[in-house]
Amino acid sequence: MNASTPSEPTLEDREATSFAETAKNLFKTHKPKILAVGAVGLAVVGVVASLAEGQDAKDSEPVPDPVAGRQPRRPPVLHEVAEHLVKLAVGRQASEAAKAAYKDATGEDLPADHTWRRRSSRGGSSEARTPMQASA
């Protein structure tokens, strides 16, 4: 014989409950805890949203111009550059015109790994140059 009383159903006598019914029973049993966790979660989301909104406002503030505090640059001054030798990169050679110009200026042959730069004007604006200087 079975030791259980007739008012208590045995494990075999119980019907399987559905998932929805089980969820409802758990909610009824643990309702205060579930509401507390939900309230805390909602508060955390509110704080994060508030911080993010404050960060957006902070990011939208105008950024000071780093160039504004500097002294204005002086315009480049037109100046003459004297004739001079320039060392060439490995594998490069001076043109025949550079060799001839060096020979005319110094009376010597141009060194093998150099080229000759003629006198020129540098700097200034293009309006400050004469047509001859602009083409050089």
Disulfide bonds with the S-S distance in Angstrom:
none
